[in-house]
Amino acid sequence: MKNVFMFVAALLASSSAFAQEAAAVTSTAAASGVGSTVGLAALGIGIMMGLAVLGGALGQSNAANAALDGIARNPSAAKEIRGSLVLSLALMESLVLFAFLIAILLQGPIGVAIGTVK
């Protein structure tokens, strides 16, 4: 019970600190005439990154599972399976890195729109 109380206290204490920061950013965005589209774009970036990481992790785990299952069934084919596995894992990881690059590139226009980056 003590842990739950400490968690709730920490959650409430941190939310008031974040609310003050958000109010300053909101007033800057309102002063520049930016609508809610900037917030939706930032939300979209967050969702895109989450889905990219989730999809990459699930794909890599399924590929590793299949490769290890194949190696367990036929140990003599381990060298060929391992090469294909490394190539497929590198391609899956590159998709996540491309999503990360797109998110980084989109943060610049959003920062300019709300006035935090000049």
C-alpha angles and dihedrals in degrees: 000000000000091000092053091051092050091049093051092046092051091046093052094044093052095045093061091052091051092047091060092052092047092052091057092050092046092052090050091050092046091050091053092050096243114154130210093285091089091056091048091050091052090048089050091053090052093049091046092053092046093051093045093052093043093049093045093049093048092046093049093047092050091048092049091047092052093045094050090046090052092048091049091052096044113019093178090066093054095109095055093042092049092052092050091046094053092048093049092046091051091051092048091049091049090060090055090048091051090053089050091050091050090050091051092049092049093051091069097063091043091053090049091049094054094041101245094112123046 
